[in-house]
């Protein structure tokens, strides 16, 4: 059987979490983002450690927070002793999926109306 991998995340040498799933059918992400907005000149630095249990379609989150300049992020690849997620979200219902798709469809239809043939 293949090993299951996860991430041990530390910020400024403080251990934040040991994120990972115990099953072989999952997605684990560690996202760092730097956002700058021209219209209001706002800026953000963020970190998010989350994932998807592809067997149950549940979405898990281990950590989400703001970052600041000079923060030092460390990611170690691990294969055991994972922490439980701090939150789990149930899979979307079929109705919720259709509602989201329709919302996207109508938004894009309006945005692209000059490019569509009637």
Buried (B, 14 or more C-beta within 10 A) or exposed (E): EEEBEBBBBBBEEEEBBBBBBEEEEBEBEBEEEEEEEEEEEEEEBEBBBBBBBEEBEBBBBBBEEEBEEEEEEBEEEBEEEBBEBBEEEEEEEEEEEEEEEEEEEEEEEEEEEEEEEE
